[in-house]
Amino acid sequence: MKLSVPKALAVKHSVFEKQVLANFAVSDEVRSVLPESGLVRGRIVRCCGDAAISLALSLCARASQQGSWLGVVGVEHLGISCAVEHGIALERVVFVHPPEASRDWSTTVAAAIDGFDLLIVAVPERLSIADARRVQARLASRRSVMIIVDTAVLSQNSFANNSHPFCADLLLDTKTKNWSGTNNGAGFLQHRQIEIKVSGRRVAREQRHLLTCSH
Amino acid sequence: MAAKTNNSACAVVHSQRVVSRSVQAKKFGVEVGMRRRQAQALCPDIEISSFQPDRDRRAFNTVVQAVSEIVPLIEVGEPGVIVFAARGPSRYFGGDAPMAEKLMQTLRSSIMTDSQFGVGVADGRLAAHISAHISAQTQTPFLVEPERTKPWLAGQSVRVLGEFAGIDRETISLLERLGLNLLQDVCKLGESVLAGRFGELGVELHRLARGDEQHPLAVVAPPPEQLCSRAFEEPIVDRQTLLNNVQTMADELSRYFAEHGAICVRLILVFASETGERCERLWYRPQGLTTASIVESAKWQIESWQIKAPISGLQLVADEVRTDTARQLKLWGGATQSDETAAQAVGRLTELLGSNSVQVVKWQGGRDLQDAYQFVSVLHSQGAHSEQVATQQKKFLAQSPQRPKSWRGSLPTPSPGVVFADPPEVRVVDKNQNLLGVSARHELSAEPAYLLMGRTKHKIVSWAGPWPIEEKWWDIARSRRLVRLQLVVEKSASPPDGSVAESSEVQAMLVALEHGQWSIVAIYG
């Protein structure tokens, strides 16, 4: 027997489904920075600059508290105390150390995409564009969010801006303007002012935001 | 376990608690579950080693091999303990005493180091375990007659439950405070009273005190033949292929049991080689064997067999099956859909990369950034139980001590986002290009002005600190003395002629001075 679904119902259903898989919520601090005021499923966000890790963690924090799993793939030097202070639920974080080779790396990331809603990923330098595209396609079909972090230590940059294998939907370039709290030997680092440059495939016009945060 | 392989006092410590100790250490009063400090206080010369299940297994393999030459079907629950049904072997050797004697002789000849081991014969798992420990102290077999086992067990202290049956320390100490010092006291109370006070644990306590076996056998029809055995037309040489086969069979088997609401707690794994040799071993896990743990067991078994000939047959025999009570947890414990998919992904990732590349973190405390959290392999953290990662992980985190708001001597928050495992070396200098030093009172020799990183020079905008660490100064080998500074440096390198660079970008970092060498420990990224 063939069941025919009324058209109106089918439309309603698809609307409902979209609502169920809505954006991941983000904390109030970073909401203003994102164009869709949340992390849209199936997209790639790339954080670079000196506050990349901190920004990536604060993007994930709210969703992690709400029960999403976070996979950290290949990010070697992540400070765990920092993640805790951002509010990441540690019991739902899994650290994965993928192999360096391009093909193995993409297989690993694909497996991680299958299981985790959120991924914080460091991309190896020799990743081929074909593999990157395959990962991106998998990400779109599984509706997870991948956050790529480029950590540039001081002036050394790992990727030139154009040669990155992934074409990020959202590119957040961070620059620390100043830190407050220290005073020549006294005090300790407390607040900082970050300039975030928002660009990317899905952003019509480049925007700049100035953010003061305590991370 | 592995610690028992030498004759001095030693203990295996996991997250600051003793998980196992040698017989020598016991003479000093070191008990399982004690804090490391307490153990060291009781026995200052105690040798502490870290908890590494893989190492224990490798070390224990020789013992397993030696015993399996005498007794065909042995059960290895954890490294350090072998259990087998004694009736068959003892009939063969002419009684329990000759068999135990023979076993002692074999073990003595097969183990190189003068380790301490014991052979105990008793009716029931717990009683046998206790008697083996008594035997390890006296170096002679310790036999308890089957009909005398229960009265003998009744006279034991309740502490044996903590040591051999995995009951936690709090419960044991509560029992003692209630005046229940012997197992017979617990037994006398009655099951319903204990169940009323402790819930399911109470029933378990009463059962252990009675000396009954753990699980009544469930009536589940044996799984169909094609699930349990597989013959390869083309014998397999590659180990990974073989393990993949085990994996699929184990998957099917556990699915079969799951459908029938049962779990397999004891399994016989049989490998048959092309040349006609067989390797059988019994695997027991009271909480049920999952796919991951079956594969792990198969790996261990095939490694210890050391056979070169290709494998032509494989058989999984479910020896003991019971109804699955743990599954009830989900009704209120609540593993969500995303927990399940995550658990599956964890399983798949461990398959792809090996268990050491997939890790979770555990808080352990410490002043240093690297020390505060510890990475643990996923499989170790949950006893090879990949189905319930979420619940297990939650439990695991709950067991580890609560993270206090601040740890004395640790850095003020916020914490740096990038922490280097191998800190890059730098030089911190004052304005006259002299390397900065620290006095005995942790005072800096001058104000820091520049950070030299290789050839580049960064101007220090502001700084805070120093935060000193002096650790273990009583122990020359492990003592550490360092100071840490928070620096805010200009991101672009300042030109060598000293003119002011036009730059508004800064980067905060944590640098440390240890053994006269400055290094970047972490970056506020």
Contacts between the chains, C-beta under 8 A, distances in Angstrom:
chain1	res1	chain2	res2	distance
A	50	B	491	7.0
A	50	B	505	7.6
A	50	B	507	5.1
A	50	B	523	7.6
A	50	B	525	6.1
A	51	B	417	7.8
A	51	B	525	6.3
A	52	B	525	6.2
A	53	B	417	3.6
A	53	B	418	5.7
A	53	B	525	4.2
A	54	B	417	4.6
A	54	B	524	7.5
A	54	B	525	6.0
A	57	B	417	6.8
A	67	B	336	6.0
A	67	B	338	6.2
A	67	B	339	7.9
A	68	B	338	6.2
A	69	B	338	5.8
A	69	B	339	7.4
A	69	B	342	4.0
A	71	B	345	7.6
A	76	B	421	7.1
A	77	B	418	4.6
A	77	B	419	5.5
A	77	B	420	5.4
A	77	B	421	6.9
A	78	B	417	7.1
A	78	B	418	7.3
A	78	B	419	7.3
A	79	B	369	6.4
A	79	B	415	5.6
A	79	B	416	5.1
A	79	B	417	5.0
A	79	B	418	6.2
A	79	B	419	4.2
A	79	B	522	6.3
A	79	B	525	8.0
A	80	B	361	5.5
A	80	B	372	7.1
A	80	B	373	4.2
A	80	B	419	7.8
A	81	B	369	6.5
A	81	B	372	5.7
A	81	B	373	7.0
A	81	B	413	7.9
A	81	B	415	3.8
A	82	B	414	6.9
A	82	B	415	4.4
A	82	B	416	6.2
A	82	B	417	4.4
A	84	B	403	7.3
A	85	B	413	5.7
A	85	B	414	5.8
A	85	B	415	5.8
A	90	B	360	8.0
A	90	B	361	5.9
A	90	B	363	7.7
A	90	B	397	6.8
A	91	B	360	8.0
A	91	B	390	7.4
A	91	B	393	4.8
A	91	B	394	5.2
A	91	B	396	8.0
A	91	B	397	5.0
A	92	B	339	8.0
A	92	B	342	7.3
A	92	B	390	7.3
A	92	B	393	7.7
A	93	B	360	6.9
A	93	B	361	6.8
A	94	B	342	7.3
A	94	B	346	6.0
A	94	B	349	7.8
A	94	B	358	6.4
A	94	B	359	7.4
A	94	B	360	6.0
A	94	B	378	7.0
A	95	B	358	7.3
A	95	B	359	4.4
A	95	B	360	6.9
A	95	B	361	7.0
A	95	B	375	6.6
A	96	B	349	5.8
A	96	B	353	7.1
A	96	B	357	6.5
A	96	B	358	5.5
A	96	B	359	7.8
A	97	B	353	7.1
A	97	B	357	4.3
A	97	B	358	7.8
A	97	B	359	7.5
A	98	B	353	6.9
A	98	B	357	7.4
A	99	B	353	7.2
A	107	B	352	6.7
A	108	B	349	6.9
A	108	B	352	6.1
A	108	B	353	6.5
A	111	B	345	6.1
A	111	B	348	5.0
A	111	B	349	5.4
A	111	B	352	6.0
A	112	B	345	6.2
A	112	B	349	6.5
A	114	B	341	7.1
A	114	B	344	7.6
A	114	B	345	5.3
A	114	B	348	7.2
A	115	B	341	5.2
A	115	B	342	4.8
A	115	B	343	7.8
A	115	B	344	6.0
A	115	B	345	1.9
A	115	B	346	6.7
A	115	B	348	7.3
A	115	B	349	7.7
A	116	B	342	5.9
A	116	B	345	6.3
A	117	B	338	6.1
A	151	B	418	6.0
A	151	B	523	7.9
A	151	B	525	5.9
A	153	B	418	7.8
A	153	B	424	7.9
A	153	B	523	6.5
A	154	B	453	6.6
A	154	B	456	7.5
A	154	B	458	6.9
A	154	B	489	7.9
A	154	B	491	6.2
A	154	B	507	6.4
A	155	B	456	7.1
A	155	B	491	6.5
A	155	B	492	6.2
A	155	B	493	6.4
A	175	B	505	5.3
A	176	B	491	7.9
A	176	B	505	6.5
A	176	B	506	5.4
A	176	B	507	6.1
A	176	B	508	7.2
A	177	B	504	6.0
A	177	B	505	7.2
A	177	B	506	7.2
A	178	B	461	7.9
A	178	B	488	7.7
A	178	B	504	7.7
A	178	B	506	5.8
A	179	B	462	7.4
A	179	B	488	4.8
A	179	B	506	6.3
A	179	B	508	4.9
A	179	B	524	7.6
A	181	B	464	7.4
A	182	B	462	4.5
A	182	B	463	6.1
A	182	B	464	3.9
A	182	B	486	6.1
A	182	B	488	6.3
A	183	B	462	6.7
A	183	B	464	7.4
A	184	B	447	6.9
A	184	B	462	6.1
A	184	B	463	6.6
A	185	B	444	7.7
A	185	B	447	7.3
A	185	B	463	6.4
A	185	B	464	6.4
A	185	B	465	7.1
A	186	B	464	6.6
A	187	B	464	5.4
A	188	B	411	7.6
A	188	B	412	4.4
A	188	B	464	5.0
A	188	B	465	7.9
A	188	B	486	6.2
A	189	B	412	7.8
A	189	B	414	7.0
A	189	B	464	6.7
A	189	B	486	5.2
A	189	B	488	7.4
A	189	B	508	5.4
A	189	B	524	6.5
A	190	B	414	7.6
A	192	B	508	7.1
A	192	B	524	7.6
A	214	B	414	5.9
A	215	B	414	5.0
A	215	B	417	7.7
